[in-house]
Amino acid sequence: MTEFWADLATFPFLRNALMAGLAASAACGVIGTYVVTRRISLIAGSLAHTVLGGMGAAYYYATTRGWEWLHPLHGAVAAAVVAALLIGAARTHLREREDTVLSALWSIGMATGILFLFRTPGYKSDLMSYLFGNIAMVGRDDLQLLLALDVIVIAAVVLFWRPLLAISHDEEFARLRGINVAGYHTLLLVLTALTIVSLIHVVGVVMVIALVTLPVSVAGRFTRRLWPMMVVSALLCAALTVGGLVVSYARDLPTGATTILLAGALYILVHAGFALRERLRT
């Protein structure tokens, strides 16, 4: 297990991976708290799978049209934000059931991504890292984008702390106070979308929803206040990300899957411990 720390000073890709994991953990802890508190995990899952459409389109145009400046993560950001806006608009203006809209976006986004990838010539092994995560592949440009997303998400939460807090606890009360509930809900969806994009390199599209929700669920066992839950969640997410890096590097395992298994083990142990304590009390 000490190999990772010994090689950290030697290999730049390990330093990039560590910085990316810590940066993503900050946004994950903050936005994940809102996701769990407002019970919008299904929405987060839909956003996570919709980004594949944008990534596939970006990869296609970068490969076939010579748009070398276009990165799959750029397409992911665009697709995630558009999907968040559509979900927010559907919730406010359409009579269609929200779960139907989510299912449609989920499936259409995935299908669009698959079609673009199918039409892209060449072997696309690097895109597997976006599906299942490969934090070791994070480059300098990726890291800069992740840090920018981190700054945007945290700055928005700080700036709109009070209205976001109000709609998280009681939408009806917030509406009576004159808060634009629909607008701030859409803002929260956009921030969730950006956070999901920042986590794609860490654990991939398939498993991203677990890292958004599991650390928050564990943190919720120790505190019910929103901002302490964010801090604890971010710290747990950082610890899990670093732990996944260390274990996977030492054992030659996929980092994303290792991180999620560590998160799942922590979730089970903490909840089982609290359940046992409650039984002993009675």
C-alpha positions in Angstrom: 0.0 0.0 0.0 3.0 2.3 0.4 3.9 2.1 -3.3 1.4 4.8 -4.2 2.9 7.3 -1.8 6.5 6.4 -2.8 5.7 6.9 -6.5 3.6 10.0 -6.0 6.6 12.3 -6.3 8.0 10.5 -9.3 4.9 10.1 -11.6 2.9 13.2 -12.6 -0.1 11.1 -13.6 -0.5 10.1 -9.9 -0.4 13.7 -8.8 -3.0 14.6 -11.4 -5.2 11.7 -10.3 -4.9 12.7 -6.6 -5.7 16.3 -7.3 -8.6 15.4 -9.6 -10.1 13.1 -6.9 -9.8 15.7 -4.2 -11.3 18.4 -6.4 -14.2 16.2 -7.5 -14.8 15.2 -3.8 -15.5 18.8 -2.7 -18.2 19.3 -5.3 -19.5 15.8 -4.7 -20.0 16.3 -1.0 -21.7 19.7 -1.4 -24.1 18.7 -4.2 -24.6 15.2 -3.1 -26.1 16.5 0.1 -28.7 18.4 -1.8 -29.4 15.3 -4.0 -30.0 13.1 -1.0 -31.9 15.8 1.0 -34.3 16.6 -1.9 -34.5 12.9 -2.9 -33.6 13.5 -6.5 -31.2 10.6 -6.9 -33.2 9.4 -9.9 -32.7 12.7 -11.5 -29.0 12.6 -10.9 -28.9 9.1 -12.4 -30.7 10.4 -15.5 -28.3 13.3 -15.9 -25.3 10.9 -15.4 -26.4 8.7 -18.3 -27.6 11.5 -20.6 -24.0 12.9 -20.7 -23.0 9.9 -22.9 -24.8 11.5 -25.8 -22.8 14.7 -25.5 -19.5 12.8 -25.1 -20.2 10.7 -28.1 -21.1 13.7 -30.2 -17.9 15.6 -29.1 -15.8 12.5 -29.8 -17.3 12.0 -33.2 -16.8 15.6 -34.4 -13.3 15.8 -32.9 -12.4 12.6 -34.8 -14.1 13.1 -38.1 -14.2 16.8 -38.6 -10.7 17.6 -37.2 -12.1 19.6 -34.2 -9.1 18.6 -32.0 -10.0 21.3 -29.5 -13.2 19.5 -28.7 -12.9 17.2 -25.7 -15.5 14.6 -24.7 -15.9 16.4 -21.4 -17.0 19.5 -23.2 -19.8 17.5 -24.8 -20.6 16.0 -21.4 -20.9 19.5 -19.8 -23.2 20.7 -22.7 -25.4 17.5 -22.6 -25.7 17.6 -18.8 -26.7 21.3 -18.6 -29.2 20.9 -21.5 -30.7 17.8 -19.8 -30.9 19.7 -16.4 -32.7 22.6 -18.1 -35.1 20.2 -19.8 -35.9 18.4 -16.6 -36.5 21.7 -14.8 -38.7 23.0 -17.6 -40.7 19.7 -17.7 -41.3 19.9 -13.9 -42.6 23.5 -14.1 -44.4 23.8 -17.4 -45.4 20.3 -18.6 -48.1 18.0 -17.4 -46.0 15.0 -18.3 -45.0 12.8 -15.3 -41.4 13.6 -14.2 -40.4 10.0 -14.1 -41.4 9.6 -17.8 -39.3 12.6 -18.8 -36.3 11.2 -16.8 -36.6 7.8 -18.5 -36.8 9.4 -21.9 -33.7 11.5 -21.3 -31.9 8.6 -19.8 -32.5 6.3 -22.8 -32.3 8.9 -25.6 -29.0 10.2 -24.2 -27.5 6.8 -24.0 -28.8 5.9 -27.5 -27.5 9.1 -29.0 -24.0 8.5 -27.5 -24.0 4.9 -28.8 -24.9 6.0 -32.3 -22.2 8.7 -32.4 -19.6 6.2 -31.2 -20.7 3.6 -33.7 -20.2 6.2 -36.5 -16.8 7.2 -35.3 -14.0 5.4 -37.1 -11.2 3.7 -35.2 -10.9 1.8 -31.9 -12.5 3.7 -29.0 -10.9 2.0 -26.0 -10.2 5.3 -24.3 -14.0 6.0 -24.0 -14.3 3.0 -21.7 -12.6 5.2 -19.1 -15.6 7.5 -19.2 -18.0 4.6 -18.7 -16.2 3.0 -15.8 -13.8 5.6 -14.7 -10.0 5.8 -15.0 -8.7 8.6 -12.9 -5.1 7.8 -13.9 -5.9 9.1 -17.4 -6.5 12.6 -16.1 -4.3 15.1 -18.0 -3.5 18.7 -17.3 -6.4 20.0 -19.5 -8.8 17.6 -17.8 -7.6 18.8 -14.4 -8.1 22.4 -15.2 -11.6 21.7 -16.4 -12.4 19.8 -13.2 -11.0 22.6 -11.0 -13.1 25.1 -13.0 -16.3 23.0 -12.5 -15.4 22.7 -8.8 -15.1 26.5 -8.4 -18.3 27.1 -10.3 -20.3 24.6 -8.2 -19.0 25.8 -4.8 -19.3 29.5 -5.6 -22.9 29.1 -6.7 -23.8 27.2 -3.5 -22.2 29.9 -1.4 -23.9 32.7 -3.4 -27.4 31.1 -3.3 -27.1 29.4 0.1 -30.3 30.7 1.7 -32.7 30.0 -1.2 -31.2 26.6 -1.8 -31.5 25.8 1.9 -35.1 26.9 1.9 -36.2 24.8 -1.1 -34.3 21.8 0.4 -36.3 21.8 3.6 -39.7 23.0 2.6 -40.7 24.0 -0.9 -44.1 25.3 0.1 -42.8 27.6 2.8 -40.1 28.8 0.4 -42.8 29.6 -2.2 -44.8 31.5 0.3 -41.7 33.6 1.2 -41.5 34.6 -2.5 -38.6 32.4 -3.5 -38.5 31.3 -7.1 -38.7 27.6 -6.3 -38.7 26.4 -9.9 -35.7 28.6 -10.8 -33.6 27.5 -7.9 -34.6 23.9 -8.4 -33.3 24.2 -12.0 -30.1 25.8 -10.7 -29.6 22.9 -8.4 -30.1 20.5 -11.3 -27.5 22.3 -13.4 -25.0 22.2 -10.4 -25.8 18.5 -10.0 -25.0 18.0 -13.7 -21.7 19.8 -13.5 -20.8 17.8 -10.4 -21.6 14.5 -12.2 -19.3 15.6 -15.1 -16.5 16.2 -12.6 -16.9 12.7 -11.2 -16.9 10.9 -14.6 -13.1 10.5 -14.6 -13.2 9.2 -11.0 -15.7 6.5 -11.2 -17.3 6.7 -14.7 -20.9 7.3 -15.9 -22.1 3.9 -14.8 -21.2 4.2 -11.1 -21.2 8.0 -10.5 -24.6 8.0 -8.7 -23.2 5.8 -6.0 -20.4 8.3 -5.1 -22.9 11.1 -5.1 -25.2 9.4 -2.6 -23.4 6.9 -0.4 -21.0 9.3 1.4 -23.9 11.6 2.1 -26.0 8.8 3.5 -23.1 7.9 5.8 -22.7 11.5 6.9 -26.4 11.8 7.6 -25.9 9.3 10.4 -23.7 11.7 12.2 -25.3 15.1 11.6 -28.6 16.4 10.3 -27.6 20.0 9.7 -26.9 20.8 6.0 -23.5 22.4 6.1 -21.9 20.0 8.5 -23.3 17.2 6.4 -21.6 18.7 3.3 -18.3 18.9 5.1 -18.4 15.4 6.4 -19.6 14.1 3.0 -16.8 15.9 1.1 -14.2 14.5 3.6 -15.6 11.0 3.2 -15.6 11.3 -0.5 -12.0 12.4 -0.5 -11.0 9.6 1.8 -12.8 7.0 -0.5 -11.3 8.5 -3.6 -7.7 8.4 -2.2 -8.3 5.0 -0.7 -9.5 3.7 -4.1 -6.4 5.2 -5.8 -4.1 3.6 -3.2 -5.7 0.1 -3.2 -6.1 0.0 -7.0 -2.6 1.1 -7.6 -1.2 -1.5 -5.2 -3.4 -4.4 -6.4 -3.6 -3.4 -10.1 -7.4 -3.0 -10.0 -9.8 -0.6 -11.7 -9.9 2.6 -9.6 -13.6 3.4 -10.2 -14.9 0.0 -9.2 -12.5 -0.1 -6.2 -13.7 3.3 -5.0 -17.3 2.3 -5.2 -16.8 -0.9 -3.4 -15.0 1.0 -0.6 -18.0 3.4 -0.5 -20.4 0.5 -0.4 -18.5 -1.3 2.4 -18.4 2.0 4.5 -22.2 2.5 3.9 -23.0 -1.1 5.0 -20.7 -1.0 8.1 -22.0 2.4 9.3 -25.7 1.6 8.8 -25.3 -1.9 10.3 -23.4 -0.4 13.3 -26.2 2.2 14.0 -28.9 -0.5 13.5 -27.1 -2.7 16.0 -26.7 0.1 18.5 -30.5 0.8 18.3 -31.3 -2.8 18.9 -29.0 -2.9 21.9 -30.7 0.2 23.3 -34.1 -1.5 23.1 
